[in-house]
């Protein structure tokens, strides 16, 4: 029988060799907040009263590496996971829930296979304080309303004269069957182009989400988004504007359309960064009924923030944000949602926190 001490030393040596080619990285971002969501259309019984909480926001840890294959080509890999540093992991799922992939990179650009942000998220809007309650982007936010793509292939071009192009495709491996026996196809594809020159950054993008379900019935044949953004840096000031338009090709009834727009500014003052942002989600055309108007689906959000850089990797911050939902709207904070937000409720948060990148 092999000596267990020798076996342990061999395994440790093999692990050390593997980890020598890996980079460990991540972000820990925790905040102490006071939150509420009052003004529900159904009455005060549906409100979320003032609650204090410690939230992990989008805290994550990842491992990545690469191997030189020669002729200017590299093999890439990465596995990334969101972690709950506030409650011992009770809210997070299985391993690899964030950008995780294998791929190749060379003069042709970059090709990735795995679970990864779509090309639609290749560039973003100006968000003064990301990945927390003051962040207004994301699937459950007011703008940039897309998800990470499972079972996907991604392409990113090399940057040429300031231009960067991207494309992505995600297969629907489940092909869910509706109540009438139809096999659906919820595949997703996206295209994007970004231009960057000196202080200017601009981009446009388009994704198409395949068939959408409501319960076990077909809701929409497809869902399209168009977005454009513009960011400009002037000294220590950065300005950003953007727009996003959604169109739902409904399986029955009228198609639905909704547009969101945002404007934001950040100002650097030494170690301080001050931020102010506003986003508005407009009327949902085609969703109105005998009792609800298209304007009842409107929502908007203000966010005011201040961050102080203790070091290059550590920041202390404070913020105030308020999201206003009209009678039928149920929008929420995307990164740190408040549980139980009802139609017409107005999520509000004020807090202080600490962010550390490694």
C-alpha positions as CSV (number, residue, x, y, z in Angstrom):
1,X,0.0,0.0,0.0
2,X,1.4,3.4,-0.9
3,X,2.5,5.6,2.0
4,X,-0.4,8.1,2.6
5,X,2.1,10.9,3.4
6,X,3.8,10.5,0.1
7,X,0.5,10.4,-1.7
8,X,-0.6,13.6,0.0
9,X,2.7,15.3,-0.9
10,X,2.3,14.2,-4.5
11,X,-1.3,15.5,-4.7
12,X,-0.2,18.8,-3.1
13,X,2.6,19.2,-5.6
14,X,0.2,18.5,-8.5
15,X,-2.3,21.0,-7.2
16,X,0.4,23.7,-6.7
17,X,1.6,23.2,-10.3
18,X,-2.0,23.7,-11.6
19,X,-2.7,26.7,-9.4
20,X,0.6,28.3,-10.5
21,X,-1.1,29.0,-13.9
22,X,-4.3,30.4,-12.3
23,X,-5.3,33.8,-11.1
24,X,-7.7,34.2,-8.2
25,X,-9.8,37.3,-8.3
26,X,-13.0,38.7,-7.0
27,X,-15.0,41.4,-5.3
28,X,-16.5,41.6,-1.8
29,X,-19.2,44.2,-1.5
30,X,-21.3,44.4,1.7
31,X,-23.6,47.2,2.9
32,X,-25.7,48.1,5.9
33,X,-29.0,49.4,4.6
34,X,-32.4,50.6,5.6
35,X,-35.0,49.6,3.0
36,X,-38.7,49.8,2.4
37,X,-41.3,49.5,-0.4
38,X,-44.5,51.4,0.4
39,X,-47.4,52.8,-1.6
40,X,-48.6,49.5,-3.1
41,X,-51.7,49.8,-5.3
42,X,-53.5,47.1,-3.3
43,X,-53.1,49.1,-0.1
44,X,-50.8,49.3,2.9
45,X,-51.2,45.5,3.7
46,X,-48.9,44.9,0.7
47,X,-46.2,47.3,1.7
48,X,-42.8,46.3,2.9
49,X,-42.2,48.3,6.1
50,X,-38.9,49.8,7.1
51,X,-36.3,47.0,7.4
52,X,-32.6,47.0,8.3
53,X,-30.5,44.5,6.5
54,X,-26.8,43.6,5.7
55,X,-26.6,42.7,2.0
56,X,-23.8,41.0,0.1
57,X,-24.7,42.8,-3.1
58,X,-22.8,41.3,-6.1
59,X,-19.9,39.7,-4.2
60,X,-18.0,37.1,-6.3
61,X,-14.9,35.0,-6.5
62,X,-13.4,33.6,-9.6
63,X,-10.5,31.5,-11.0
64,X,-9.0,32.0,-14.4
65,X,-6.0,31.1,-16.5
66,X,-4.6,30.7,-19.9
67,X,-2.1,28.5,-21.9
68,X,0.1,29.6,-24.8
69,X,-0.6,27.3,-27.7
70,X,1.8,28.9,-30.1
71,X,1.4,30.9,-33.3
72,X,-0.3,33.7,-31.3
73,X,-3.1,31.5,-30.0
74,X,-4.0,31.0,-26.3
75,X,-6.4,28.7,-24.5
76,X,-8.6,30.4,-21.9
77,X,-10.6,29.2,-19.0
78,X,-12.6,30.8,-16.2
79,X,-15.0,29.8,-13.4
80,X,-16.8,32.5,-11.4
81,X,-19.3,32.3,-8.6
82,X,-21.4,34.8,-6.7
83,X,-21.0,34.4,-2.9
84,X,-23.0,35.5,0.1
85,X,-20.7,37.0,2.6
86,X,-23.7,38.2,4.6
87,X,-25.6,35.0,5.4
88,X,-23.2,32.1,4.8
89,X,-24.4,31.3,1.2
90,X,-28.1,30.8,1.8
91,X,-29.2,32.8,-1.2
92,X,-26.7,31.6,-3.9
93,X,-26.9,28.6,-6.1
94,X,-24.6,26.0,-7.6
95,X,-21.0,26.7,-8.5
96,X,-20.2,28.5,-11.7
97,X,-23.3,30.7,-11.8
98,X,-21.4,33.7,-13.2
99,X,-19.2,34.0,-16.3
100,X,-17.6,30.6,-16.6
101,X,-16.1,29.2,-19.9
102,X,-13.4,27.7,-22.0
103,X,-12.2,29.4,-25.1
104,X,-9.5,30.5,-27.6
105,X,-8.0,33.9,-28.2
106,X,-5.7,35.0,-31.1
107,X,-5.5,37.4,-34.0
108,X,-9.0,36.4,-35.0
109,X,-10.4,37.7,-31.7
110,X,-11.9,35.6,-28.9
111,X,-14.3,32.6,-28.9
112,X,-15.9,31.4,-25.6
113,X,-18.1,28.4,-24.7
114,X,-20.1,28.3,-21.5
115,X,-22.2,30.4,-19.2
116,X,-21.5,34.1,-20.1
117,X,-22.9,37.6,-20.5
118,X,-24.3,38.1,-24.0
119,X,-22.8,40.5,-26.5
120,X,-25.6,42.8,-25.5
121,X,-23.8,43.4,-22.2
122,X,-20.4,44.0,-23.9
123,X,-20.7,47.7,-23.0
124,X,-22.9,49.4,-20.4
125,X,-24.5,52.5,-19.3
126,X,-22.8,54.9,-16.8
127,X,-23.8,53.6,-13.3
128,X,-22.2,55.6,-10.5
129,X,-22.5,52.8,-7.9
130,X,-22.8,49.4,-9.5
131,X,-23.8,46.0,-8.1
132,X,-26.0,47.1,-5.2
133,X,-29.4,48.7,-4.4
134,X,-28.3,52.0,-6.2
135,X,-27.7,50.0,-9.5
136,X,-30.6,50.5,-11.9
137,X,-29.5,48.0,-14.6
138,X,-30.2,44.3,-15.1
139,X,-33.0,41.9,-15.8
140,X,-35.1,43.1,-12.9
141,X,-34.0,46.7,-13.1
142,X,-35.2,49.5,-15.3
143,X,-32.8,49.3,-18.2
144,X,-30.3,46.9,-19.7
145,X,-32.9,44.2,-19.0
146,X,-31.1,41.0,-20.1
147,X,-29.8,37.9,-18.5
148,X,-26.5,36.0,-18.6
149,X,-26.6,33.3,-21.3
150,X,-26.3,29.6,-20.4
151,X,-25.2,27.0,-23.0
152,X,-23.8,29.8,-25.1
153,X,-21.0,30.5,-27.6
154,X,-19.6,34.0,-27.7
155,X,-17.4,35.9,-30.2
156,X,-15.4,39.1,-29.6
157,X,-13.5,40.7,-32.4
158,X,-10.0,42.2,-32.0
159,X,-10.2,46.0,-31.4
160,X,-9.5,47.8,-34.7
161,X,-9.4,51.6,-35.0
162,X,-11.4,52.0,-31.8
163,X,-14.1,49.4,-32.9
164,X,-15.0,46.2,-31.1
165,X,-17.7,43.8,-32.4
166,X,-19.4,41.0,-30.6
167,X,-21.9,38.2,-31.3
168,X,-23.4,35.6,-29.1
169,X,-25.8,32.6,-29.3
170,X,-27.4,30.5,-26.6
171,X,-29.2,27.3,-27.4
172,X,-32.5,26.3,-25.7
173,X,-31.7,22.8,-24.6
174,X,-34.9,22.3,-22.6
175,X,-37.4,23.1,-25.5
176,X,-40.3,23.2,-23.0
177,X,-43.6,21.8,-24.1
178,X,-46.7,24.1,-23.8
179,X,-50.1,23.0,-22.6
180,X,-51.2,22.4,-26.2
181,X,-48.2,20.2,-27.0
182,X,-46.1,22.7,-28.8
183,X,-42.3,22.5,-28.2
184,X,-41.0,26.0,-27.7
185,X,-37.6,27.4,-28.7
186,X,-36.2,30.1,-26.3
187,X,-32.9,30.4,-28.1
188,X,-31.1,33.8,-27.7
189,X,-28.8,35.6,-30.1
190,X,-27.2,39.1,-29.9
191,X,-25.0,41.5,-31.9
192,X,-23.1,44.5,-30.6
193,X,-20.7,47.2,-31.7
194,X,-18.7,49.5,-29.5
195,X,-16.5,52.5,-30.5
196,X,-13.9,54.1,-28.2
197,X,-11.7,57.0,-29.0
198,X,-9.9,59.1,-26.3
199,X,-12.6,60.4,-24.0
200,X,-15.5,59.1,-26.0
201,X,-17.2,55.7,-25.8
202,X,-20.4,54.8,-27.7
203,X,-22.2,51.6,-28.5
204,X,-25.2,49.9,-30.0
205,X,-26.6,46.4,-29.5
206,X,-29.5,44.2,-30.4
207,X,-30.6,40.8,-28.9
208,X,-33.5,38.6,-29.8
209,X,-34.9,36.3,-27.1
210,X,-36.9,33.4,-28.5
211,X,-40.3,32.2,-27.5
212,X,-41.5,33.4,-24.1
213,X,-43.7,31.4,-21.7
214,X,-46.3,32.4,-19.2
215,X,-46.8,29.4,-16.9
216,X,-47.2,26.6,-19.4
217,X,-48.6,28.7,-22.3
218,X,-46.9,30.6,-25.1
219,X,-46.8,34.3,-24.2
220,X,-44.7,35.8,-27.0
221,X,-43.1,34.6,-30.2
222,X,-40.0,36.6,-29.5
223,X,-38.7,39.6,-27.5
224,X,-36.3,42.2,-29.0
225,X,-34.3,44.9,-27.4
226,X,-32.4,47.8,-29.0
227,X,-30.0,49.9,-26.9
228,X,-27.5,52.7,-27.5
229,X,-25.2,54.4,-25.0
230,X,-22.8,57.3,-25.0
231,X,-20.2,58.1,-22.4
232,X,-17.8,61.0,-22.3
233,X,-15.0,61.9,-19.9
234,X,-14.1,65.5,-19.4
235,X,-11.2,65.8,-16.9
236,X,-12.4,64.3,-13.7
237,X,-16.1,64.4,-14.8
238,X,-17.8,61.6,-16.7
239,X,-21.2,62.0,-18.4
240,X,-23.4,59.2,-19.7
241,X,-26.7,58.9,-21.5
242,X,-28.5,55.9,-22.9
243,X,-31.7,54.5,-24.3
244,X,-33.3,51.0,-24.6
245,X,-36.3,50.0,-26.5
246,X,-38.2,46.6,-26.0
247,X,-40.7,45.0,-28.4
248,X,-42.6,41.8,-27.5
249,X,-44.2,40.0,-30.5
250,X,-47.1,38.5,-28.6
251,X,-48.5,35.1,-29.4
252,X,-52.0,36.6,-29.2
253,X,-53.3,40.1,-28.8
254,X,-51.4,43.3,-29.4
255,X,-47.6,43.5,-29.5
256,X,-46.1,45.4,-26.5
257,X,-43.5,48.1,-26.6
258,X,-41.6,50.0,-23.9
259,X,-38.7,52.4,-23.9
260,X,-36.3,53.3,-21.1
261,X,-33.7,56.1,-21.0
262,X,-31.0,57.2,-18.5
263,X,-28.6,60.0,-17.7
264,X,-25.8,59.9,-15.2
265,X,-22.8,61.9,-14.0
266,X,-19.8,61.1,-11.8
267,X,-17.3,63.6,-10.4
268,X,-13.9,62.7,-9.0
269,X,-12.6,64.9,-6.2
270,X,-9.3,63.5,-5.0
271,X,-10.1,60.2,-3.4
272,X,-13.8,60.9,-3.5
273,X,-16.2,59.9,-6.3
274,X,-19.7,61.6,-6.3
275,X,-22.5,60.2,-8.5
276,X,-25.9,61.1,-9.6
277,X,-28.1,59.0,-11.9
278,X,-31.7,59.0,-13.2
279,X,-33.5,56.3,-15.2
280,X,-37.1,56.3,-16.5
281,X,-39.0,53.3,-17.9
282,X,-41.9,54.6,-20.1
283,X,-45.4,53.5,-20.8
284,X,-45.9,49.9,-21.9
285,X,-47.8,50.3,-25.2
286,X,-50.2,47.4,-25.9
287,X,-50.4,46.2,-22.3
288,X,-53.3,48.5,-21.4
289,X,-56.7,46.9,-20.5
290,X,-60.1,48.1,-19.5
291,X,-58.8,48.8,-16.0
292,X,-55.1,49.6,-16.6
293,X,-53.5,52.3,-18.8
294,X,-50.2,51.9,-20.6
295,X,-48.8,54.6,-18.3
296,X,-49.6,52.5,-15.3
297,X,-46.4,50.4,-16.2
298,X,-44.1,53.4,-15.9
299,X,-41.3,53.5,-13.3
300,X,-38.3,55.7,-12.6
301,X,-35.3,55.7,-10.2
302,X,-33.0,58.2,-8.7
303,X,-29.6,57.3,-7.2
304,X,-27.2,59.6,-5.3
305,X,-23.9,58.1,-4.1
306,X,-20.5,59.0,-2.6
307,X,-17.4,56.8,-2.5
308,X,-14.1,57.3,-0.8
309,X,-11.0,55.3,-2.0
310,X,-9.1,54.1,1.0
311,X,-6.7,52.4,-1.4
312,X,-6.6,51.3,-5.0
313,X,-8.6,48.2,-4.2
314,X,-10.8,49.3,-1.2
315,X,-13.6,51.8,-1.2
316,X,-16.1,53.0,1.5
317,X,-19.4,54.4,0.2
318,X,-22.8,55.7,1.0
319,X,-25.9,56.1,-1.1
320,X,-29.6,56.9,-1.3
321,X,-31.9,55.6,-4.0
322,X,-35.7,55.6,-4.6
323,X,-37.5,53.6,-7.3
324,X,-41.1,54.8,-8.1
325,X,-43.5,52.3,-9.6
326,X,-46.8,53.3,-11.1
327,X,-50.0,51.3,-10.4
328,X,-49.1,48.2,-12.4
329,X,-45.3,48.3,-12.3
330,X,-43.3,45.9,-10.1
331,X,-39.7,46.9,-10.9
332,X,-37.1,46.2,-8.1
333,X,-33.4,46.7,-7.3
334,X,-31.7,44.2,-9.6
335,X,-28.6,43.3,-7.6
336,X,-30.2,43.6,-4.1
337,X,-33.9,43.1,-4.5
338,X,-36.4,43.8,-1.7
339,X,-38.5,40.7,-1.2
340,X,-42.3,41.2,-1.5
341,X,-42.4,44.3,-3.7
342,X,-46.0,44.6,-4.9
343,X,-47.4,46.5,-7.9
344,X,-47.2,50.3,-7.3
345,X,-44.7,49.9,-4.4
346,X,-41.8,52.3,-4.3
347,X,-38.6,50.6,-3.2
348,X,-36.3,52.9,-1.2
349,X,-32.8,52.3,0.3
350,X,-30.2,54.3,2.2
351,X,-27.0,52.7,3.3
352,X,-23.3,52.6,3.8
353,X,-20.9,49.9,2.7
354,X,-17.4,48.7,1.9
355,X,-16.1,47.3,-1.4
356,X,-12.8,45.4,-1.8
357,X,-11.4,44.0,-5.1
358,X,-8.7,41.5,-5.3
